[in-house]
Amino acid sequence: MSEHETHEVENISTNLLLQTVDSLLLDGWRLIQVLALSTTEGYEVNYSFGGGYAMKTLRLHVGPKQSVPSITSYYAAAAYYENEMRDLFGVRIERIHPDWHNDIMGEKTPRAFSRVRVQGTSVERPVPLDAPPVPLASSPAADAQEGAIK
């Protein structure tokens, strides 16, 4: 890998996120993706940026009640990622614009990957991978199409 084809991962705190994102934007970096993961301590949030053939990921470790500032004022495309992190995982994102208010998929979104309290204990764990899927709400159009298929 040449010096121009690097991938750097930088662990940062939430209070440095906006300052770092501002610097990346001014240096011409583009937003590639944003990823959230449930962890035993809360969440890991990764913001990945590309510049030329280089890639840089800003990694945040946040507690379940800790807020993350929105980067939508710097990168508008972050709105979808941040709404998804909030709606599906329960990550607290401050000042998302636009904010779809837990309605990212056109219906009130179940928090499929949010942290859950294990029954009878005070231990929080991510939703298990083998948990049954949450059924989506039906719509008249989907019901009509399903009837036509039968």
C-alpha positions in Angstrom: 0.0 0.0 0.0 1.4 3.4 -1.0 1.4 6.4 1.3 -1.6 7.7 -0.7 -3.6 4.5 -0.1 -3.9 4.5 3.7 -6.6 3.9 6.2 -6.2 5.6 9.5 -8.5 5.0 12.5 -8.5 7.8 15.1 -10.3 7.3 18.4 -11.8 10.7 19.4 -14.1 12.1 22.1 -17.5 13.4 21.3 -16.4 17.0 22.2 -13.8 16.9 19.4 -16.1 15.4 16.7 -17.3 18.7 15.2 -13.9 20.4 15.2 -12.3 17.3 13.5 -15.1 17.0 11.0 -14.8 20.7 10.2 -11.1 20.3 9.5 -11.7 17.3 7.3 -14.3 19.2 5.2 -12.0 22.2 4.8 -9.3 19.8 3.6 -11.6 18.3 1.0 -12.4 15.0 2.5 -15.8 13.4 1.6 -18.1 11.4 3.9 -18.1 7.8 2.9 -20.2 6.1 5.6 -21.2 6.1 9.2 -21.5 2.9 11.2 -22.9 2.2 14.7 -22.4 -0.9 16.7 -23.9 -1.9 20.1 -21.2 -2.8 22.7 -21.3 -3.9 26.3 -20.5 -0.3 27.4 -22.9 1.5 25.0 -22.1 2.1 21.3 -19.2 2.4 18.9 -19.8 5.0 16.2 -17.5 5.2 13.2 -17.5 8.1 10.7 -15.4 7.3 7.6 -14.1 9.9 5.2 -12.2 9.6 1.9 -9.6 11.9 0.4 -8.0 10.8 -2.8 -7.2 7.1 -2.2 -6.8 7.6 1.5 -9.5 6.8 4.1 -9.8 8.1 7.6 -12.3 6.8 10.3 -13.2 8.8 13.4 -14.2 6.3 16.1 -16.2 7.3 19.1 -17.1 5.1 22.1 -20.2 6.5 23.7 -22.3 5.4 26.7 -26.0 4.5 26.4 -27.0 7.9 27.8 -24.3 10.0 26.1 -25.1 12.3 23.2 -23.3 12.6 19.9 -23.5 16.0 18.0 -24.9 15.7 14.5 -22.5 16.4 11.6 -25.3 17.2 9.2 -24.4 20.9 9.2 -21.1 19.8 7.6 -22.2 16.8 5.5 -25.9 16.8 4.6 -25.7 13.1 3.6 -25.0 12.3 7.3 -28.7 12.8 8.0 -29.7 9.4 6.8 -27.0 7.7 8.8 -27.6 9.6 12.0 -31.4 9.1 11.8 -30.7 5.4 11.3 -28.3 5.2 14.3 -30.9 6.9 16.5 -33.9 5.0 15.2 -32.4 1.5 15.0 -29.8 1.5 17.8 -31.0 4.3 20.1 -27.8 6.4 19.8 -28.6 9.9 21.1 -27.8 12.3 18.2 -28.2 16.0 18.9 -29.7 18.4 16.3 -30.1 16.1 13.3 -31.4 18.0 10.3 -33.6 16.8 8.8 -34.9 14.8 11.8 -37.4 12.1 10.7 -38.5 11.5 14.3 -38.2 7.6 14.5 -39.9 7.3 11.1 -36.9 6.6 8.8 -38.6 3.8 6.9 -42.0 5.5 6.5 -43.4 3.9 9.6 -42.5 4.1 13.3 -39.3 2.1 13.3 -38.7 -0.6 15.9 -35.3 -0.3 17.5 -34.0 -3.7 16.2 -30.5 -3.2 17.4 -30.9 -1.1 20.5 -29.7 -2.2 23.9 -32.2 -4.3 25.9 -32.4 -5.2 29.6 -32.2 -8.9 30.2 -35.2 -10.1 32.1 -34.6 -10.4 35.9 -31.2 -8.7 35.8 -29.8 -5.2 35.7 -27.3 -6.2 33.0 -27.8 -4.6 29.6 -26.8 -6.5 26.5 -27.3 -5.9 22.8 -30.2 -7.7 21.1 -29.0 -11.3 20.4 -28.4 -12.1 16.7 -30.8 -15.1 16.9 -33.7 -12.9 18.2 -36.8 -13.3 16.1 -37.4 -10.5 13.6 -39.7 -7.7 14.4 -42.7 -7.9 12.0 -43.2 -4.7 10.0 -46.6 -3.1 10.1 -48.8 -4.0 7.1 -50.2 -1.4 4.7 -53.3 -1.6 2.5 -51.1 -1.6 -0.6 -48.9 -4.5 0.7 -52.0 -6.4 1.8 -53.6 -6.0 -1.6 -50.4 -7.2 -3.4 -50.1 -10.2 -1.0 -53.8 -11.1 -1.8 -53.0 -10.9 -5.5 -50.0 -13.2 -5.2 -52.0 -16.0 -3.4 
